[in-house]
Amino acid sequence: MQMEELKLADQNGNYTTTWKIIHTLSGKNSKLKVKVKKRDGSAPASDQELLEEWKDYFSSLLNNPGLSTPQLPPPAAEDLPIFIDPPPPTREETAEAIAAMKVNKAAALDCAITAEALQGGGVIPSMPSVLKSTQPYLHHIKPRLRSNQAGFRSGCSCAQQIHILRRIMEGFKEYQLPLTVTFIDFKKAFDSINRTVMFAVLRHYGIPEPLVNAFQVLYNSSSAVMVDGSISDLFQVSTGVLQGDVLAPFLFIIIVDYLLKAASSTEDSGVVTHPHRSRRHQAKMLNDLDFADIIALLESSTSRAQSQLSRTATAAADLGLTISVTKTEYMSQNLKFTAVPSAM
């Protein structure tokens, strides 16, 4: 009987039914019961208890506790110019978008588009239109970002940053100047950012409140865990940038820019790349070179490097970020060894 159904489904091009029958005949439909212990070492007494355990695990994994009362920066004195909303989608654009949609895909539980998202973000006809509508913001905010950052920026690359660092080290070696370089990385950087602080930082950089409100609605997300076909209760995710979001990388480098501005707020932080020549030609300092969350801190002694690293760790903690001790490396030249900076 099943062989006849299999043959008929194959002839009609019903591949979903075809593979279901194949899996049934081959025994692949039988699910193995995986024995999982709870975090306290005991075994779950029921499937519901196992489901709750997985929910608590992922809720803890996806939410970085961070600071309970973070310090929020004030909004900018003047917002960036408001861009003009894109026109409504044409009939051709609508037909093209519908044709591009994939079939036989399950909808998410929180799939509704809210009014705030539509009001703040405008009509979304297609991805190129979205990117085009955000270009004025990117154009105006780029001058407010430090040139030290090369991650997710057009015309910049990691190889370029490596070349700059190499030339700096060669110059300091030639003139016998002391130099320390502390390489730092963050633990789960994209997943740990405190969203409350992130929205405050966006306002601090002059991004208009309606757009930030739209971001907040999009980031007001919830998740659930599915185990053997059963779905857990929803839990909120309050940290990190959205995965797969086209604006997430740019939002991330704004956060890193704010972090390093706060960490290098002292006038003499970093190394002197151009000495003081006159009142018109002041000394130029370089505190760091960055590629996304991979950062090289520059200083002229180990004691100053330790102070620099401590300030960076403190500023990072305010944003929900933690420096990875195991990924922190240190190198120096032309100076007497005293002590290695520690991120602890």
C-alpha positions in Angstrom: 0.0 0.0 0.0 2.7 2.4 1.0 4.7 1.6 -2.2 1.7 2.5 -4.3 1.3 5.8 -2.4 5.0 6.4 -2.9 4.8 5.7 -6.7 1.7 7.9 -7.0 3.3 10.8 -5.1 6.4 10.7 -7.2 4.4 10.7 -10.4 2.4 13.7 -9.2 5.6 15.6 -8.2 4.5 15.6 -4.5 8.0 15.4 -3.1 7.0 16.2 0.5 4.8 13.1 0.6 7.4 11.1 -1.3 10.1 11.8 1.3 7.7 11.2 4.2 7.0 7.7 3.0 10.6 7.1 2.3 11.6 8.1 5.8 8.8 5.9 7.2 9.9 2.9 5.2 13.6 3.4 6.1 12.8 3.9 9.8 14.2 7.4 9.9 11.0 8.8 11.4 11.7 7.2 14.8 13.1 9.7 17.2 15.7 8.7 19.7 15.1 9.9 23.3 18.1 12.0 24.3 18.8 11.8 28.0 19.7 15.3 29.3 20.6 16.2 32.8 19.5 19.4 34.5 22.1 22.0 35.5 21.9 20.8 39.1 22.8 17.2 37.9 19.4 15.7 38.4 17.3 14.1 35.7 14.1 15.9 34.5 11.0 14.2 35.9 8.9 15.0 32.8 9.0 16.4 29.3 7.6 19.7 30.6 10.4 20.0 33.1 13.0 19.2 30.4 11.4 21.9 28.2 11.6 24.5 31.1 15.2 23.5 31.6 16.1 24.2 28.0 14.2 27.5 28.1 16.1 28.7 31.2 19.4 27.6 29.6 18.8 29.6 26.4 17.4 32.5 28.3 20.6 32.7 30.3 22.7 32.2 27.2 21.1 34.9 25.1 20.8 37.5 27.9 24.0 39.1 29.3 23.2 40.3 32.9 25.7 43.2 32.7 25.0 46.3 34.8 21.6 46.7 36.5 21.8 50.5 36.3 24.1 51.4 33.3 25.2 55.0 32.8 23.3 56.4 29.8 24.9 59.1 27.6 22.8 62.2 27.0 21.2 62.7 23.5 22.9 64.9 21.0 22.2 68.6 21.0 21.0 68.4 17.4 19.7 65.5 15.4 20.9 64.4 12.0 18.7 65.6 9.1 15.6 63.6 8.6 15.6 61.7 5.3 12.6 61.7 3.0 10.5 58.6 3.1 10.7 56.4 0.0 7.6 56.3 -2.2 5.0 53.5 -1.9 5.9 50.2 -3.8 4.7 49.9 -7.3 2.6 47.0 -8.6 5.7 45.6 -10.3 7.8 45.7 -7.1 5.0 44.1 -5.2 4.7 41.3 -7.7 8.5 40.8 -7.7 8.6 40.6 -3.9 5.8 38.0 -3.8 7.4 35.9 -6.5 10.7 35.9 -4.5 9.0 34.5 -1.4 9.8 30.9 -0.5 7.0 28.5 0.0 6.5 25.7 2.6 8.2 27.8 5.3 6.8 28.2 8.8 6.0 31.6 10.0 7.6 32.9 13.2 5.5 33.4 16.4 6.3 37.1 16.6 5.9 37.9 12.9 3.7 41.0 13.2 4.9 44.4 11.9 4.1 47.1 14.4 2.9 50.6 13.6 6.0 52.2 15.2 8.2 50.2 12.8 6.3 51.4 9.8 6.1 55.0 11.0 9.8 55.2 11.9 11.2 53.2 9.0 8.8 54.2 6.2 7.4 51.9 3.6 9.7 49.0 2.8 9.3 48.1 -0.9 12.6 46.3 -1.4 16.0 45.9 0.2 17.7 48.4 -2.2 15.1 51.0 -1.3 15.8 50.5 2.4 19.5 50.9 2.0 19.0 53.9 -0.2 16.8 55.6 2.4 19.4 55.1 5.1 22.3 56.5 3.1 21.7 60.1 4.2 22.0 59.0 7.8 25.2 57.0 7.1 26.6 60.0 5.2 26.0 62.4 8.1 27.1 60.1 10.9 30.4 58.9 9.3 32.2 62.2 10.1 31.2 61.7 13.7 33.0 58.4 13.9 36.7 58.1 14.5 38.9 57.1 11.6 40.5 54.4 13.8 37.8 52.0 12.9 38.0 50.0 9.7 35.4 47.3 10.3 32.3 47.4 8.1 33.3 50.6 6.4 33.7 51.0 2.6 37.3 51.5 1.5 38.8 50.1 4.7 40.1 46.6 5.4 41.9 44.5 8.0 44.9 44.4 5.8 45.0 48.2 5.7 45.0 48.3 9.5 47.8 45.7 9.7 49.9 47.8 7.2 49.4 50.9 9.3 50.4 49.1 12.5 53.5 47.7 10.8 54.5 51.2 9.5 54.1 52.6 13.1 56.2 49.8 14.5 58.9 50.4 11.9 59.0 54.1 12.5 59.2 53.7 16.3 62.0 51.1 15.9 63.9 53.4 13.6 63.8 56.3 16.1 64.2 54.0 19.1 60.9 55.1 20.6 59.1 53.0 23.2 56.0 51.3 22.0 53.5 48.8 23.5 50.6 47.2 21.6 47.8 45.4 23.5 45.6 43.3 21.3 42.1 42.8 22.8 38.9 41.0 21.7 35.5 40.8 23.5 33.5 37.7 24.6 30.5 37.2 22.4 30.6 40.9 21.4 27.6 41.0 19.0 25.5 39.1 21.5 26.4 41.0 24.7 25.6 44.7 24.0 23.2 46.2 26.4 20.3 47.3 24.1 19.2 50.1 26.5 22.6 51.6 26.4 22.8 51.1 22.6 19.6 53.1 21.9 20.9 55.9 24.2 24.2 55.9 22.3 22.4 56.2 19.0 20.5 59.2 20.3 23.9 60.5 21.6 25.2 60.4 18.0 22.2 62.4 16.7 20.1 59.6 15.2 16.5 61.0 15.4 14.2 59.7 18.1 11.5 58.3 15.7 14.1 56.1 14.0 15.5 54.9 17.3 11.9 54.2 18.5 11.5 52.0 15.4 14.8 50.2 16.2 13.5 49.6 19.8 10.3 48.0 18.5 12.3 45.7 16.1 14.6 44.8 18.9 11.7 44.1 21.3 12.0 40.4 20.5 11.1 37.2 22.2 12.2 33.6 21.6 11.1 30.1 22.5 12.6 26.7 22.6 11.2 23.7 20.7 11.9 20.2 22.0 10.3 17.1 20.4 7.6 19.2 18.8 6.7 21.0 22.1 7.3 24.8 22.4 8.3 26.5 25.6 6.9 29.8 26.9 8.3 32.9 25.3 11.3 34.7 27.0 12.6 38.1 26.2 16.1 38.7 24.7 17.5 42.1 25.9 21.1 42.0 24.8 23.0 41.9 21.5 22.4 43.1 18.0 20.0 41.2 15.7 21.6 38.4 13.7 21.4 38.9 9.9 20.2 42.6 10.3 21.8 44.7 7.5 22.2 47.7 9.9 23.6 45.6 12.8 27.3 45.9 11.8 27.0 49.7 11.5 25.2 49.9 14.8 27.9 47.8 16.3 30.8 50.0 15.2 28.9 53.0 16.6 29.0 51.3 20.0 32.7 50.4 19.7 33.4 54.0 18.6 31.6 55.3 21.7 33.4 52.8 23.9 36.9 53.9 22.7 36.1 57.6 22.9 35.2 57.1 26.5 38.3 55.0 27.2 40.6 57.5 25.5 39.0 60.7 26.9 42.3 61.8 28.5 44.4 64.1 26.2 47.6 62.1 26.5 46.1 58.6 25.9 48.0 56.7 23.2 51.3 57.3 21.4 52.5 60.5 19.7 52.5 60.0 15.9 53.2 63.7 15.1 55.1 65.7 17.6 54.2 69.3 18.6 55.7 71.8 16.3 53.9 75.0 16.9 50.6 76.4 18.1 49.1 75.6 14.6 50.7 72.1 14.5 49.7 70.4 17.7 50.8 66.9 18.6 48.7 64.1 17.3 47.9 61.0 19.4 46.9 57.6 18.3 45.1 55.5 21.0 44.0 52.5 19.0 43.5 50.7 15.6 40.3 48.8 15.2 38.6 46.3 12.9 35.1 45.7 14.3 35.6 44.3 17.8 39.3 43.4 17.3 41.3 46.2 18.8 45.0 47.1 19.1 45.7 49.6 21.9 48.9 51.7 21.5 50.9 53.1 24.4 54.5 54.1 25.3 55.1 52.1 28.5 53.7 49.0 30.3 52.3 51.1 33.2 50.4 53.4 30.7 49.3 50.3 28.8 47.9 48.8 32.0 46.0 52.0 32.8 44.7 52.2 29.2 43.5 48.6 29.3 41.8 49.1 32.6 39.9 52.2 31.2 38.9 50.2 28.2 37.6 47.3 30.3 35.6 49.7 32.5 34.1 51.5 29.4 33.3 48.1 27.9 31.5 46.9 31.0 29.2 50.0 30.9 28.0 48.7 27.5 27.7 45.1 28.6 30.9 43.9 26.9 33.7 41.9 28.6 37.3 41.7 27.4 38.4 38.1 26.7 41.4 37.4 28.8 42.5 34.3 26.8 42.4 36.3 23.6 44.3 39.3 25.0 47.9 39.5 23.7 50.7 42.0 24.4 53.9 43.0 22.6 56.5 45.8 23.1 59.7 47.2 21.6 62.4 49.6 22.7 61.4 49.5 26.3 62.5 47.7 29.4 60.2 44.9 30.5 58.4 45.5 33.7 55.0 43.8 33.8 52.5 42.5 31.2 49.2 44.4 31.2 46.4 42.3 32.6 42.7 42.4 31.6 41.6 40.8 34.9 
